[in-house]
């Protein structure tokens, strides 16, 4: 699970839940290597090596819960998790190094006191999963059954870890021994002792792995749907943007269109006017932004213009009417635009809405350009 999710994260670095799932799973392999391979080193050395990885496993679970419980967009919770992560990594690493000094004569009591303080601080950070789960439950943020399963398992495992870490410290003063019950075997399976910690840890691992898999599949499906939408947008754009301009009496027209992305926001239309013999209406512009949203805005503009030119032949009046139609429809965006009416005898009437001016014989035509479309009501275009 750890290596598969790590490879998947390396292929898509934006899926951070895969990285934290890898960290949560692979640290168990490190624990097995440190303790179960029976390498010839003292227990203090093994503890010193394992403690930072133990903290990183907890940290991985915290960030994994942030993603799986859909809390990663809450800035305050992310900052809290980062602070707890730094505290946990620092205290657990120092606590592990103390294992190398505890056997020195005269150091036992001071080190035990320091160990107690560090363990208390680290145990406090272990309460974080309970806080995250409680917030997710309180807000009921549209979590599915899989994510709720992770929340329940993480809550139970978190309670077990807190009591397991706190109970041995308290036993120094109260002589309570129930903390040892968490490491005592519930049963033996194929020669392996299975404890409460083993059960809860395994449940969290399996539930998280399944939730990450489902999340990855959901993201992949959404990406496929998004790609399909872009394909639809590109197909829509190919319909809206003519490959070859229509034949216009008295003029020769040519065009080139190369969008920076698959779906751009630039557009142009050449519309022979049926209500004015020999007149042609040309509209060109640029919608702010790119992608499918820009393509949909272009489709609205093109459809609106074709409806308006049936009874509005003035470029300025048409831009004014189009501005009113676009107000509030572009989601805080805007459209720059040029509208031109060509007459058969060569006369041209131009109105501009924040778009670069046209050129005639390599010279820029000076026009009074108004505000871009969709920003303000009641704009008059000259």
N, C-alpha and C positions, 0 to 999 in steps of 0.2 A: 504494500500500500504506500509506504513511504517513498520508495524509489519511483514508482509509477506516477505519483502525484508530483514529485520533484521534476521528472522529465516533462510532464504536462505543463508545469509552471514555466519551465525554461522555453517552451514553445510559445507560451502566451503569458508574458510577464505582468499583464494587467490582472490576471486571476490570482490575487494574493491569497485567497482561501486555499488554493492548491499548495502554495509555499508553506503556510502554517500547518496544513495537514501533514505535509512531508516532515516538518520539524517535530510535530507531535508523535509521529509514528517512528521515525528513525532514531529518536533518542532512546527508545526502548531497546533497539539493537545495541546501542552504546552501553546501556546498562548491563545487558547480557554479556557483552565482551569484557566489561570491567570486572564483573563479579563471577559469572558462571563459567568462564574459561579456566578458572583456578590458576591464573597467572601467578608467578612467584614474586609477589610484592606484598608488603604489609597491608593490613586493612585500612590503616590511616591514609596510605597512598591511594588506595582504591576509592576511599570516600572523598579525598581531595580532588580526584579526577572526575568523579561522577557528579558532585554537587552542582557545578555550573550547568551541566547538561540537564540535571533534574529541574533547575530553575528555568532553563530554556524550554523544557517540555511544558511547564506550567504557563509560561509566556505564550507559547504557540497555541495552547488551548484557549487562552484569553482572546487573542486576536482572531482565532478561528471562530469563536463564539460571536465576536463583533460582526463578522461577515455572515455567518449562518443565521443569526438572529436579526439581520438587517439593521444593525446599529452603527455600522462603520461610517455613516454620513453625519453622525452626531459628534460635532467637534469636541464638546466637553467630555464625552465618554472616551473618545480616542486619546485625548490628553491624559485622562485619568489612567487609562490602560498603559500608556507609555511610561508614566511616572511609576506605576506599580511594577512595570517590567524592569526598569532600571533599579528600583529598590530590591526587587527579588533577586536579580542577577548579582548585584553587589553583595547583599547579605549572605546569600547562599554560597557564593565563591569564597568570601572571607571565612564563613563557617567551615567550609571544606578545608581551607588551609590550616585552621586551628587543629584539625585532626593530626597534622604533622608535628604539633608542638605539645599535645596533651600528655605525652609520655615523659616529658622532661621533668625532673625532680623539682618540686616547689611551684610548678606552673599549673598544677591540676585544678586547684580551686579558682584562681583568676580566669582560667580558660573556660571552666564550667559556667562561671557567672556570665562571661562574655557570650558563650554559646547560648545561654538562656535568653539573653537580650536579643541576639540575632535571630534566634528561632521565633521569639515572640513577634518581631517585626515581620519576618518572612511569613509566619502563620497569618498575620493580619492581611497580607496581600493575597493569601489564598482565599479570602472571602470575596474577591472580585467576581468570580463566576456566579456567585449567588446574587450579587448586585445586578450583573448583566441580565441574568435570567429573570429577576424580579422586575426590572425595567421593561423587558420584552413582554412579560405577562401583563404588566400594568397598561401598556400601550396597545397590546394586541395588534401588532403591525402587519396583519395579513399573513401570518406564518402558516405554512402548510403542516401536515401531520409529521412529515419527515423532520422538519426543523423543530417542532415541538418535542419530538422524541429525543433529539440532541439536547434540548434544554433540560428535559427531565433527567436524562442520564448524567449530564454535566452537573446538575444541582446535587444529585445524590452523591456522585463521586467527589464533588467539592466539599460536601459536609463530612464525608469519610476522611478526606485528606486533612481538613482542619482539625477534627477531633484526634486523628492519628498523630498529628504533629504536636498538638497542644497537651494531650494527655501525659506523655512521658515527662514533660517539663513540670506539670502540676504534681506528678507523683513524687517529686523530690520533697515536696512540702506536705502533701496530703496522704501520700502512700497509697493512692488509688492505683489499681492495676488493670482497670478495664481497657486501657489503651492497647494492651497486648492482645486483646481479642481480635483486633482488626488485622493483625498479621498471623494469627493462629489459623491453621488449616481448617476449613469447613469440611472438606473431603479430599480424598486423594484420587487422581485420575491418571491412570497409566504411569504410576510412580511419581506423579507431580502433585505437590500440595497446592490446593486452590483455596485462597483466602478471600475475605470480603474485598480487600483492596484489588486482588486479581480480577474478581467478578466485575466490580464497578469500573475499573480501568478498561477491561475488555469491552464492556458495554459502550463506554464513551468512544472507544476507538472504532468499533463497528458502526455505531450510529453516526459518528462524524464522517467516516469514510463513505457511508451510503449517502449522507446528506451532501457531501462534496461532489460525489458522482452525479446525483440528481441536479445539483446546482450547475455543474459543468455541462450536463446535457441540456438544461434549460437555456444556458447562455449560448450553447452551440445552435440550438433551435432558433433562438432569437436572432442570432447572427445570420442564419440561413434566410429567415424571414426578411431581415434588413437587406440582405443582398438581393433578394427577390424584389423588394420594394425599389431598390436602386435600378434593377433591370427594368422594372415597370416605368420608373421615372425617365430612364434613358429612352425607352421606347416611346413614351409620351412626348419627350422633347424632340425626337426625330420626326414625329407627326407635326409638332408645333413649328419647328424651324425648318423651312423648306430647303431641300438640298439644292434646288435651282429656283431662283426667283421667277415669278410668272412673267410672261411676255407683256411689255407695256408699250403702247404705241408712242413712237417718238423718242424712246429712251432705250439704251442698252444697260442692263443691270448685271452685276456680278457680286458674289459674296464668298466669304471664307469664315468658317466657324470651327474653332478648336478649343473646347472647354478644358480648363486646367484639371478638373476632376471628371468623373464619369458623368455627372450631371451638373451643369453650370447654371448660372443665373442670368446670363446674357440672352437677349432675344431680339428678333426683328420680324416685321410683317410688311408685306407689300400687298396692298388691297386696291384693285381698280374700283373706282366709285361708279356704281350703276346709276346713281341719281344725278351725276354731273358728267356729261359726255367728255371723254378725253382726260379726265382728272384721275390722279392716282394718289392714294394716301400711303405714306411710309412711316412706320413706327419702329424705333429701336431703343433699347434700354438695357438696364442691368439691375436685377433684384439683389439686394444685400444678402450675403451668405451663399452657400453652395448646397448641393445635395438635393434630396427629395423635396424638402420644404420649399426650396427655391423653384424647383420644377413645378410644384403645385401652384405657387404664386404666379409663375409665368402663364400657366394654363388658364388661371382666372383672368389675368390681364388680357390675354389674347382673345378669350371668349367675350369679355366685356367690350373690348375695342371693336370687334366685328359687329356687336349689337349696336354700339353707339354711332358708328360711321354711317349707319343707315339714315340717320336724321341729324347728325352733327358733322358738318364739313369743315369747320374752323379748327385748326390745330390747337389754338389756345383754349377754346371752349371745350374741346375734347379732353385736353389734359386736366382742366378744372373739374370736369365731370368724373374723370377717372380717379383723380385725387380724392374726391368725396367717397367714391365706391371703395377705395383701398384703405381709407382711414379706419384703423382698428383691426384690420384683417391680416397684417403682416407680422404680428407678434413682436412689436417694438422694432421692426425692420423698416426699410424704405426702398424706393425704386427711383433711380435716375432715368430720365427718358427724353427723347427727341421726337417730335411729331412734325412731319413735312407733308405739304400738299403740293404736288407737281401738276402744273397745267400743260396742256399740249403745246402751247406757244413758248414754253420755257420758263414761265414765271414760277416762283416757288415761295410758299409761305411757311415759315418755320417758327415753332414754339419750343422752348427748352425748360426742363425741370431738373436742374442740377447736373445735367449730363455734359460731357466735353462737347465743345462746338464742332460743327462740321467744317470741312475744308473744301474750297473751290479753287481750282488751279493752284494747288500747293499753298494756299493762304487760308488762315483761319477766318471764318465768318463770325463777326462780332454780333452776338444776339443778347437780348436781355433774358437771362435764364432765371427762373423762379426756384422756389424750394423743391427738393425731391418730393415725389408723390408719397402719400400715406403718412405724413408727419403732422400737418396742420390743416384745420378746416378753413374754408373760405379763401383759399389762395387764388389769385387772379394771374393767369399766365398770358403774357403779351405775345 
